[in-house]
């Protein structure tokens, strides 16, 4: 008998702060998405290649976290989903850290803790930290169309970050999967972050600070990237089951 087609479902929408905590901080999806390396040299070499591809100086960020996942949808579909990133996105913890597009533009974003645009109860900071906005994101470069010589159809969003949370840059990167690397799905999606501890590079060597920030970041990012995968695969499946939608998006996506 022929296989019954899989009708995927989109990720559940988080309704409040408690479901944000459940979906993004407590839930542990499989497989793990954080790239790990056998040696520190392997890690540094890989990081340098990624940074060079993004046009960033490797020496500026001593800590680089890279999460990746395979997506069963073409790169163009996955990248188009990234362009919809907003305060309504189901793949981001918008009750914990709301995405606020400045002038409704993806190029400039404020991440607001709990959606606060100003401190409550007349407070001037939170435990001595200026966390509103949690961080600002200003576009360095959006690569929306792959170069003609790009064999892997690479596209990405790259931001410079500033503010209370210690991120120096943030990127979401999409490319065609490479079978020689054991990548089975059509597309590889990466979320890449360079940490910058309030400009204090020495903080990167302090174990407890390093481990705390990385643990929070890794848990949230793992859930974000899994949700993006689920959403892209569901949407692509819907398009192929509905011819009108397929014609709208194009019959031969790349």
Order of alpha helices (4+ residues) and beta strands (2+ residues): alpha-alpha-beta-alpha-beta-beta-beta-beta-beta-beta-alpha-alpha
